[in-house]
């Protein structure tokens, strides 16, 4: 990366810079063709605290990125905005105090999109930091920081990013993000389960809003808004561009295409209406481009991002197009069964074949590596993962080893624990070649403060029977990846607690390395498995919504 950014100073002064900035003059035309003055929006006065949900950026390209905010002065009450469009002025600058503005405009926050704002900024320089903010009338948003990607022809020598997943509000505080914002990153990849649709519970660390699971658009908006009110999450969005994809809990646990988890309780018609509402609320709260705006039951989330000649990130959607989960191993071996749908599989293979990058990184939701859940001869699997779609997995892993793509590494969420594995077309055959690597990262909060001793008592015997597993652990946190032409190193960063909101610590629990041109992954170092910090039993207990263990 060409610049080093003083993260602490930015986070400490961003709001002050916004409040003290120079007021913009009227700018009349946004990309949606709306003519609007920032001084005359029509109707009565607007509420205050319009930017209660913060700001975000995402989907970085060499010439720009997406900017996001949503006007929601009453976040848990449908937003609290009047039923009319409101013009929102935006600026992008090279400096934190907006003395060198490089792009500006006006975008209408429309009621039909929950008064969310998505601005696709272009015309910027590649591989540069920028600052951005919004304004309505005389009220400014917090200042955010973003970064463009290197140009497609750049022979860049390093890329540093983080990935995370699974941030159940009820299971803990977002202490991991308080440490994430201190990292020096090009972007954050969030791999799914941004919200949880579970019912409110008073025996958890924090309680979901509402009285039930969300089903309607307003209910999904309120659930997303509750998550966005968290100060640590807002800071993480403001500090880096995010590349997001979903998993199941953004809609319904273990949903598969048009099939809910419990079809005996949700009719097809009701679930499709729920799915459409969830899709729309997801778009309204994420820094996504217009190409990802939902159209009825469809929403395009699989997409790819190039970071010079060094790395291409292929973002997968393993929910919207999949067949229903099988119930037996025989069904899991069905050649016709698909996790991604045929079109997305072709898109993935073609993109990995043509990327030309040194590294091909998959931003993926569900674990690829075989994961037996029981020691001994009996095999027990979670068929919601790629273990339930074995023929397609074998086909794709054979492609990984075909020589038609460079250095594939799968980055995975979902599991609420860390699994670092070699990838093989046939995990049951010791002679099957290693063709790639997978890092399944742990959760931000889901599962709450973990009990490593219990986890290792269960999974260490299974690990002894699973030679492709290289590391396992269940502490909360995120993974930081450092990519160079010769190697990719991943650091597992874990926090001391998610049940205690203040004063938590962070440590690098383990580091892993993939060498370019040599498939597979190695553990470079790790905290001793018997140390008090890695095997400490939680001192108190809250209920959790953990669907993994």
VENBEL-V981161 format. One record per helix or strand of 3 or more residues. SS is the DSSP state (hx for helix, st for strand). FROM is the first residue (numbers start at 1). TO is the last residue. If there is no record, write none. Layout:
# VENBEL-V981161
SS&FROM&TO / SS&FROM&TO
This chain:
# VENBEL-V981161
hx&7&19 / st&55&61 / st&64&70 / st&86&93 / st&101&109 / hx&111&113 / st&116&121 / st&129&136 / st&144&147 / st&159&164 / hx&169&171 / hx&175&180 / st&188&190 / hx&217&228 / hx&231&239 / st&241&244 / hx&268&284 / hx&290&292 / st&303&307 / st&311&315 / hx&329&332 / hx&342&354 / st&359&364 / hx&386&388 / hx&390&400 / st&408&412 / st&418&424 / st&434&440 / hx&452&464 / st&469&473 / st&477&483 / st&487&495 / st&506&515 / st&518&526
